[in-house]
């Protein structure tokens, strides 16, 4: 449980840092870490089974092997969406554990 929260928070921070003017190597690092992180979430995140396909689709989209050229602006939008989903699922997990949702 804590590993999932740590991974989601870390990925969200990495993705939001992509909005800044970073060197190309940083984006490659984010692609590798993002791909492995999203695959791990797809396999291990049991709190929201319906998100499993979203995590795997995200891993395919961010993979560093077969790059999908979407342009800087669109990648920034996708990075923000991923960060929002990652952080919001953390709070949904906490609510589920307390029986609120």
Beta strands, then each sheet from edge to edge (+ up, - down):
end
